[in-house]
Amino acid sequence: MSKRELLPFRVTLQVRDHCLCLHLQRAARATARRFDQALRPLGLTNGQFSLLMALNRAEPPSIGSVAELLAMDRTTLTANLKPLERRSLLTVEIDAADKRGRRLHLTAAGRKLLAAALPLWQRAHAEEDRRLPGADPDRLRADLRALS
């Protein structure tokens, strides 16, 4: 092995073929692109759909609880809230119980858009399940939850 070649190419191939992180990232990006395409007619990305869906609760959630659900840090979540807030799909309000906290409210426009997006998401989701011939999508979801 030369000084220039510290790692042989076979190691690169081994990582390419076995790295769980790489395969998860590739699958996530490809899946995200397909969901983005499905939701594009409504001006939503898959991330925005998930964020709005996370707000669809009986009581407005805290920023922290939504960040935890979406596995985002609070700063990233706050940045992702801004375009949805500008579209009047959600509001960020002071928590009545803790003035330091914020609660996220899904607006009527947000609920209406989410309801319109649901059939698009359902069709895209059914297509994703069909991409797994012979596999058990419920088992995959359980395995992915175990990793998170």
TORZA-614401 format. One line per field, with one value per residue: residue number from 1; residue in three letters; x, y, z of N, C-alpha, C in turn. Coordinates in Angstrom, 2 decimals, m for minus. Layout:
BEGIN
seq	NUM/...
type	ALA/...
n_u	X/...
n_v	Y/...
n_w	Z/...
ca_u	X/...
ca_v	Y/...
ca_w	Z/...
c_u	X/...
c_v	Y/...
c_w	Z/...
END
This chain:
BEGIN
seq	1/2/3/4/5/6/7/8/9/10/11/12/13/14/15/16/17/18/19/20/21/22/23/24/25/26/27/28/29/30/31/32/33/34/35/36/37/38/39/40/41/42/43/44/45/46/47/48/49/50/51/52/53/54/55/56/57/58/59/60/61/62/63/64/65/66/67/68/69/70/71/72/73/74/75/76/77/78/79/80/81/82/83/84/85/86/87/88/89/90/91/92/93/94/95/96/97/98/99/100/101/102/103/104/105/106/107/108/109/110/111/112/113/114/115/116/117/118/119/120/121/122/123/124/125/126/127/128/129/130/131/132/133/134/135/136/137/138/139/140/141/142/143/144/145/146/147/148
type	MET/SER/LYS/ARG/GLU/LEU/LEU/PRO/PHE/ARG/VAL/THR/LEU/GLN/VAL/ARG/ASP/HIS/CYS/LEU/CYS/LEU/HIS/LEU/GLN/ARG/ALA/ALA/ARG/ALA/THR/ALA/ARG/ARG/PHE/ASP/GLN/ALA/LEU/ARG/PRO/LEU/GLY/LEU/THR/ASN/GLY/GLN/PHE/SER/LEU/LEU/MET/ALA/LEU/ASN/ARG/ALA/GLU/PRO/PRO/SER/ILE/GLY/SER/VAL/ALA/GLU/LEU/LEU/ALA/MET/ASP/ARG/THR/THR/LEU/THR/ALA/ASN/LEU/LYS/PRO/LEU/GLU/ARG/ARG/SER/LEU/LEU/THR/VAL/GLU/ILE/ASP/ALA/ALA/ASP/LYS/ARG/GLY/ARG/ARG/LEU/HIS/LEU/THR/ALA/ALA/GLY/ARG/LYS/LEU/LEU/ALA/ALA/ALA/LEU/PRO/LEU/TRP/GLN/ARG/ALA/HIS/ALA/GLU/GLU/ASP/ARG/ARG/LEU/PRO/GLY/ALA/ASP/PRO/ASP/ARG/LEU/ARG/ALA/ASP/LEU/ARG/ALA/LEU/SER
n_u	0.85/0.60/1.93/0.13/m2.29/m3.96/m6.11/m7.33/m9.22/m11.12/m12.05/m13.60/m15.63/m16.65/m17.68/m19.54/m21.32/m22.20/m22.73/m25.00/m25.90/m25.35/m27.06/m29.55/m29.63/m29.58/m31.97/m33.77/m33.46/m34.27/m36.90/m37.98/m37.81/m39.74/m42.09/m42.07/m42.53/m45.13/m46.57/m46.13/m48.10/m49.65/m47.95/m46.30/m43.66/m42.44/m41.41/m42.64/m45.29/m45.16/m44.48/m46.74/m48.66/m47.80/m48.72/m51.38/m53.31/m55.28/m54.62/m52.55/m49.19/m45.98/m42.97/m40.73/m41.77/m42.62/m40.23/m38.86/m40.50/m40.12/m37.46/m35.65/m33.47/m34.26/m33.67/m33.50/m36.12/m37.52/m36.65/m37.84/m40.49/m41.03/m41.62/m44.11/m45.55/m45.55/m47.24/m49.59/m50.39/m49.88/m49.58/m47.40/m47.45/m47.27/m46.86/m49.42/m49.18/m46.48/m44.62/m42.17/m42.15/m43.30/m46.21/m47.53/m49.85/m52.12/m53.61/m56.89/m56.58/m54.30/m55.24/m57.07/m55.40/m53.84/m55.79/m56.39/m53.95/m53.70/m54.90/m53.07/m50.71/m51.46/m51.71/m49.06/m47.81/m48.89/m47.74/m45.04/m45.09/m45.60/m43.16/m41.72/m41.60/m42.49/m41.56/m42.16/m43.80/m44.71/m42.99/m40.59/m41.06/m41.20/m38.58/m37.16/m38.12/m36.94/m34.29/m34.33
n_v	m1.18/2.17/5.34/7.29/5.95/5.33/3.94/1.03/0.63/m1.40/m1.15/1.13/0.13/m1.80/m0.21/1.26/m0.81/m1.80/0.13/1.21/3.77/5.24/3.91/4.40/7.21/7.59/6.28/7.83/10.39/9.87/8.98/11.24/13.07/11.98/12.26/15.03/15.74/14.73/16.39/18.88/20.24/21.58/23.36/22.49/20.90/17.61/17.73/20.02/19.17/17.09/18.60/20.31/18.32/17.38/19.37/19.02/18.56/18.08/19.92/22.77/22.10/22.33/24.00/22.49/19.85/19.27/19.52/17.35/15.18/15.33/14.91/17.07/19.86/22.64/25.13/24.61/23.72/26.10/27.75/26.35/26.78/29.40/29.98/28.74/30.06/32.61/32.06/31.95/29.52/28.54/29.65/31.12/31.24/32.72/30.60/30.09/28.95/28.98/31.57/31.75/29.79/28.59/27.97/26.10/26.79/25.41/26.93/27.76/27.87/26.34/23.85/23.34/23.18/21.00/18.99/18.92/18.04/15.49/13.30/13.31/12.65/10.11/8.64/8.80/7.50/4.92/4.17/4.11/1.95/m0.05/m0.14/m1.86/m4.76/m7.92/m7.28/m6.26/m3.53/m2.52/m3.76/m2.64/0.06/m0.25/m1.14/1.15/3.00/1.91/2.55/5.26
n_w	0.00/m0.87/0.34/m0.26/m0.44/2.14/3.04/1.65/m1.39/m1.16/1.42/1.26/m0.38/1.34/3.42/1.92/1.24/3.69/5.63/7.84/8.50/6.14/4.31/5.50/5.34/2.53/1.77/3.23/2.06/m0.60/m0.20/1.04/m1.08/m2.81/m1.28/m1.02/m3.68/m4.00/m2.27/m3.25/m4.94/m3.07/m2.01/0.03/1.86/2.71/5.26/6.31/6.23/8.15/10.38/10.66/11.07/13.52/15.14/15.24/17.53/20.52/22.50/22.22/21.46/23.15/22.06/22.68/22.99/20.40/19.00/20.11/19.26/16.48/16.31/16.23/16.84/18.94/17.80/15.04/14.63/15.25/13.14/11.04/11.58/10.87/7.98/7.81/9.69/8.54/6.43/7.75/8.85/11.28/14.68/17.06/20.42/23.70/26.45/28.66/31.18/31.70/31.27/30.01/28.12/24.87/22.94/20.23/17.87/15.66/12.99/11.63/8.87/8.65/9.55/7.52/5.24/6.01/6.04/3.32/2.39/3.38/1.77/m0.37/0.92/1.85/m0.55/m1.49/0.59/0.44/m1.96/m1.20/0.58/m1.30/m2.54/m1.11/m1.68/m0.51/1.97/5.38/6.10/8.58/10.38/9.55/10.24/13.04/13.55/12.73/14.59/16.85/16.37/16.67
ca_u	0.00/1.41/1.66/m1.06/m3.46/m3.98/m7.17/m7.57/m10.55/m12.03/m12.67/m14.65/m16.73/m17.24/m18.50/m20.68/m22.26/m22.63/m22.97/m26.41/m26.15/m25.38/m28.27/m30.69/m29.62/m29.98/m33.39/m34.51/m33.45/m35.10/m38.29/m38.36/m38.04/m41.02/m43.17/m42.06/m43.20/m46.56/m47.17/m45.81/m49.26/m50.18/m46.91/m45.74/m42.65/m42.78/m41.07/m43.70/m46.46/m44.94/m44.54/m48.15/m49.35/m47.40/m49.49/m52.79/m53.59/m56.36/m54.01/m51.35/m47.97/m44.83/m41.90/m39.88/m42.37/m42.62/m38.83/m38.55/m41.22/m39.54/m36.01/m34.99/m33.15/m35.24/m33.29/m33.92/m37.59/m37.95/m36.42/m38.83/m41.81/m41.18/m42.39/m45.49/m46.17/m45.79/m48.41/m50.72/m50.80/m49.71/m49.16/m46.57/m47.97/m46.70/m47.52/m50.10/m48.71/m45.06/m44.40/m40.92/m42.39/m44.15/m47.12/m47.73/m51.28/m52.48/m54.72/m57.94/m55.96/m53.38/m56.05/m57.65/m54.33/m53.48/m56.85/m56.21/m52.70/m53.77/m55.04/m51.81/m49.78/m51.91/m51.33/m47.59/m47.46/m49.23/m46.71/m43.82/m45.28/m45.46/m41.75/m41.11/m42.22/m42.04/m41.15/m43.23/m43.63/m44.89/m41.75/m39.60/m41.34/m40.79/m37.12/m36.70/m38.39/m35.92/m33.05/m34.47
ca_v	0.00/3.38/6.36/8.02/5.10/4.91/2.93/0.42/0.84/m2.43/m0.63/2.02/m0.72/m2.42/0.81/1.51/m1.92/m2.22/1.24/1.43/5.21/5.62/3.38/5.14/8.56/7.51/5.96/8.98/11.45/9.46/8.96/12.63/13.68/11.50/12.90/16.44/15.83/14.49/17.50/20.13/21.00/22.40/24.25/21.93/19.85/16.54/18.20/20.93/18.34/16.43/19.62/20.69/17.17/17.32/20.38/18.64/17.95/18.72/21.06/23.21/21.57/23.22/23.87/21.38/18.55/19.08/19.27/15.97/14.28/15.38/14.69/18.30/20.76/23.73/26.19/24.17/23.76/27.50/28.20/25.68/27.34/30.75/30.08/28.31/31.17/33.67/31.65/31.93/28.13/28.31/30.80/30.83/32.07/32.53/29.57/30.72/28.34/29.29/32.71/31.56/28.80/28.94/26.94/26.17/26.64/25.20/27.83/27.18/27.69/25.20/22.62/23.14/22.71/19.66/18.09/18.79/17.31/14.10/12.31/13.26/11.88/8.71/8.02/8.67/6.51/3.61/3.88/3.73/0.57/m0.94/m0.21/m2.86/m6.05/m9.02/m6.77/m5.91/m2.10/m2.29/m4.18/m1.60/1.22/m0.61/m1.14/2.53/3.61/1.40/3.29/6.67
ca_w	0.00/m0.98/1.35/m0.70/m0.22/3.54/3.13/0.34/m1.96/m0.67/2.64/0.77/m0.83/2.53/4.07/1.02/1.24/5.02/6.56/8.11/8.44/4.73/3.69/6.05/4.77/1.12/1.73/3.75/1.06/m1.74/0.26/1.26/m2.40/m3.35/m0.52/m1.42/m4.98/m3.80/m1.54/m3.95/m5.41/m1.98/m1.53/1.25/1.81/3.63/6.60/6.74/6.51/9.44/11.43/10.85/11.65/14.92/15.86/15.19/18.84/21.29/23.17/21.50/22.07/23.37/21.07/23.10/22.70/18.94/18.62/20.50/18.37/15.14/16.47/15.78/17.93/19.03/16.87/13.71/14.60/15.19/11.76/10.18/11.88/10.31/6.74/8.05/10.43/7.54/5.64/8.69/9.07/12.71/15.48/18.22/21.50/25.03/27.26/29.79/32.43/31.86/30.36/29.26/27.07/23.73/22.46/18.79/17.54/14.26/12.67/10.77/7.54/8.78/9.60/6.19/4.37/6.45/5.57/1.87/2.15/3.84/0.69/m1.14/1.77/1.88/m1.83/m1.51/1.60/m0.12/m2.96/m0.48/1.06/m2.46/m2.88/m0.23/m1.97/0.35/3.28/6.30/6.43/10.02/11.03/9.23/11.10/14.40/13.59/12.65/15.90/17.78/16.12/17.08
c_u	0.89/1.07/0.37/m2.33/m3.44/m5.03/m7.36/m9.02/m11.55/m12.72/m13.82/m15.87/m17.43/m18.16/m19.74/m21.75/m22.85/m23.03/m24.47/m26.76/m26.27/m26.69/m29.53/m30.78/m30.08/m31.47/m34.23/m34.58/m34.35/m36.58/m38.79/m38.65/m39.40/m42.20/m43.23/m42.80/m44.71/m47.26/m46.97/m47.04/m49.88/m49.13/m46.29/m44.58/m43.08/m42.47/m42.12/m44.98/m46.31/m45.04/m45.99/m48.93/m49.03/m48.16/m50.97/m53.15/m54.72/m55.84/m52.76/m50.08/m46.92/m43.82/m41.03/m40.46/m42.41/m41.19/m38.44/m39.23/m40.56/m38.03/m35.21/m34.51/m34.11/m34.94/m33.73/m35.44/m38.08/m37.77/m37.45/m40.25/m42.07/m41.97/m43.86/m46.26/m46.48/m47.01/m49.68/m51.27/m50.66/m49.38/m48.31/m46.99/m47.28/m47.54/m48.13/m49.59/m47.25/m44.69/m43.10/m41.13/m43.29/m44.99/m47.37/m49.18/m51.45/m53.70/m55.78/m57.38/m55.00/m54.13/m56.64/m56.59/m53.91/m54.51/m56.74/m54.96/m52.81/m53.97/m53.78/m50.78/m50.16/m51.52/m49.82/m47.16/m47.75/m48.19/m45.40/m43.93/m45.13/m44.01/m41.02/m41.72/m41.63/m41.60/m42.38/m43.04/m43.82/m43.65/m40.64/m39.81/m40.92/m39.27/m36.57/m36.97/m37.35/m34.60/m33.13/m34.68
c_v	1.24/4.34/7.10/7.25/4.55/3.84/2.32/0.62/m0.20/m1.99/0.32/1.21/m1.38/m1.43/1.09/0.43/m2.25/m1.10/1.52/2.91/5.67/5.16/4.08/6.54/8.54/7.24/7.15/10.10/11.10/9.48/10.39/13.32/13.25/12.13/14.40/16.63/15.65/15.70/18.86/20.89/21.90/23.33/23.80/20.99/18.76/16.96/19.15/20.17/17.68/17.41/20.03/19.54/17.05/18.34/20.03/17.84/18.71/19.98/21.47/22.74/22.66/23.01/22.67/20.02/18.25/18.79/17.83/14.97/14.20/15.16/15.85/19.07/21.95/24.85/25.85/24.20/25.20/28.06/27.60/26.19/28.63/30.80/29.67/29.39/32.32/33.35/31.57/30.52/27.75/29.63/30.28/31.79/31.75/31.51/30.24/30.20/28.68/30.36/32.59/30.64/29.33/27.72/27.19/25.83/26.46/26.08/27.10/26.94/26.50/23.88/22.31/22.60/21.29/18.63/17.87/17.96/15.83/13.10/12.20/12.43/10.41/7.99/7.80/7.57/5.09/3.20/3.47/2.31/m0.43/m1.07/m1.28/m4.23/m7.15/m8.58/m6.46/m4.45/m1.81/m2.68/m3.15/m0.39/0.95/m0.59/0.29/3.27/3.17/2.16/4.75/6.75
c_w	0.00/0.16/1.03/m0.37/1.21/3.78/1.75/m0.10/m1.47/0.63/2.27/0.34/0.36/3.25/3.23/1.15/2.61/5.96/6.70/7.99/6.99/4.08/4.21/5.46/3.31/0.99/2.20/2.71/m0.13/m1.37/0.45/m0.07/m2.97/m2.60/m0.85/m2.74/m4.83/m3.17/m2.22/m4.44/m4.34/m1.40/m0.22/0.93/2.78/5.07/7.15/7.05/7.88/10.59/11.70/11.50/13.15/15.77/15.95/16.44/19.52/21.99/22.40/22.20/22.29/22.24/21.41/22.76/21.21/18.45/18.96/19.56/17.00/15.15/15.89/17.01/17.85/18.03/15.45/13.60/14.47/13.78/10.81/10.42/11.11/9.00/6.92/8.82/9.47/6.67/6.48/8.90/10.54/13.37/16.62/19.30/22.82/25.78/28.49/31.13/32.72/30.84/29.56/28.06/25.97/23.35/20.98/18.47/16.05/13.98/11.85/9.37/7.56/8.81/8.23/5.22/4.73/5.98/4.06/1.54/2.49/2.70/m0.18/m0.38/1.75/0.59/m1.90/m0.54/1.09/m1.17/m2.30/0.05/m0.09/m2.91/m2.07/m0.48/m1.08/1.73/4.11/6.72/7.92/10.79/10.77/10.11/12.54/14.54/13.56/13.97/16.93/17.60/16.59/18.57
END
